[in-house]
Amino acid sequence: MGRQDATRLHAPESMTPVDCRSAPCSVAPSLPSGVARCPVSDVSVFPLLVIVHALAATVWTGGHLVLDLGVLPRAIRVQSAAQVRACEETFEPLGLTALAIQIITGIWMGWIYLPGFQGLFGPANPIGVLVGVKLLLLACTAVLAIHARLRLIPNLSDHNLSGLAWHIRGITALAIGFVVVGALIRLGGLG
């Protein structure tokens, strides 16, 4: 294999080729089949990124499931916005920190999967499509969260919990979507 061949790794047909002239490439055993990662320094950090990302996703998704399935039904039943506020005040700093960690680690892992984000949303690249879906889920999460923070929570009362309830359910559904799509990325896609 010549130098030119060694600097270009061709992934399976469903993946886009990755140019690795700046550092040696390897096909990573911890990544889906054929996904290359470059540079070599990313190879050692990838498992740590996955673990930190998964822990942050656990906090974000788990907190919203507790809020949605535990706190919210009780608060609606007794018409108590104070219960939702108390949960939000406790969870918000931890939840937003977890979300920020997910964004940082997710972008970093996305860069490893798709150097330069080439192939993002590309139908020929299932991992690129899934990373793109995660970015869309993030955008939807941001829109709902900003609307809730600026419009709903400041005006929250015992009588208008239902509006916030739909936002909480939406954010929870998006959080579950993040987990499912993240698992599909780690499994190499749908096929």
N, C-alpha and C positions, 0 to 999 in steps of 0.2 A: 504494500500500500504506500503510495507516494505521499509527499508532504501535503499536496493539494487535497488528496483524498482524506488524509487524517484530520484536516482542519474543518471538514464539513461532515456533519453527522446527518444521515438521512433517516428520519423516523419512518414508521409505517405510513402507508398511503393516507391514512386518516389524519396524520399529523403533518405540520409544515416542517421543512428542514430547518435546522438551527445552525447558524454560522458561529464557530467557536475559535476564531483565529487569535483572540486575545489570551486564551488560556486553554489548557488541555480539556477535552470534553470527556464525559463518561455517561453511559446510560445508567441512570441511577436505579439500583434495585428497589429503593423505597418509593420511587415514582412510578406511575403507570408505565407499562411496557413502551419503550421507544422514546420516552420523554427525556430530552437531554437537559443537563443543567450546567451552566457555566457562570462565572468562573469557579475554580476548584474551591475557593473559600465558602461558596454557597453550599457545597456538598456537606460540610460538617455542621452547618447551622440549620439545615433543613429539618431534621428530626426535632430540634428544640423549637423551631417555629411552629411545627404541627402541634406539639404538646401545649405550648403557651396559647396558641389559637384555640385549641379544643377546650382548654380550661376557661378561657374568656367566654367562649360560646356557651359553655355549661352555665356560667353565671348569668349571662344575658338571657338565654332561653329559659333556664330554670326559674329565674326571678320573675319573668313575665308569665310563665305557667302558674306560679304560685299566686301572683296578682290576679290573673284571669280566672283561674279555677277555684281559688281559695278565698281571697279577700273580696273580690268584686261581687260574687253572688250574694254573699252575706251583707255587704254594704248596700246593695240594691234592695234586698229583702227588708232591711230595717231603715232604708232611706238615710244612710249615714255617709256623707261625703268625707267626714273626719277619718273614717277607717281607710279610705283610699288615699287621702292626703298623708296619713301617718305611714302607710306602706311606701308611697312614692318618696317621701322625705328620707326614709331609711334606705330604700333601694337605689334611688337616683344616683348618688355619688359612686357607689360600687358598680351599678349597671352602666353608667356612662364611661367609667374607666375601662370596664370590660369591653364595651363597644369600641372605644378608641384603640385598645390593644388588638382587637380583631381587625380593625381597619389597617393598622400598621403591619401586623403579621400577614394579613391577607394580601395586601399589595406586594409585600416582599415575596411571598410564596408565588403570587401571580407572575412576578418578574422572573422567578426561577423556572416556572412552568413555561412561560411565554416570554423569552428574552426580548426586551423592547416592546412588549405586549403585541408582538406580531401574531396575527391569527386570532386576535380577540374578536369574538362574534363571527369568525369565519366558519361557514358551514362545513368546510372540509376538515375542521379541527374540533373534535368534540370537547376537548378540554378548554379551548378558547371560547366556545359557546357557553360552557358552564361557568367559567370565570366571568364572562359577560353577564350571565344571569345573576351571579352574586352581586355584581356592581349595580344592576337594576334593582335588586332587592334592597341594597343599601340606599339607593336614591329614594325608593318608596318609603323606607323606614325614616329617612331624614325628613321627608315632606310631612308624614304623619306626626312625627315627634315635634317638629317645629310648630305645626298647627296646634297640637295639644298644649305645648308649653306657652305659646303666645295668646291663644284664643280660649281654650277650654279650661285649663287649670286655674288661671287667674279668676275666672267667673264661676268656678265649681261650687255648687250648692247641693243640699239634700234633694232638691227637686229636679236637677238637670244631670243626674248621674248617667243617664242613658247615652248621651252624646259622647262622653268620655269612655263609656263601656265599649262602644264600637271602635274607638281608637285603640283601646287596650287589646281588644280581640284582633284587630288588624295587625298591630305590632307583634303580637304573639304568633299569629299565622306566618308573618314574614320571618320571625326568628326561627320557627320550625322549618320554613323553606330554606333558610341559610344552612341549617344542619343537614337537611336532605341533600342539597346541592353540594355542600362540602364533602359529604360522604361519597357522592357520585364522582367528584373530582378525584378523591383518593382511590376509588375503585377503577378509575380509568374511563369513566363515561357510562352511558346507558347500555352500550353493546358489549 
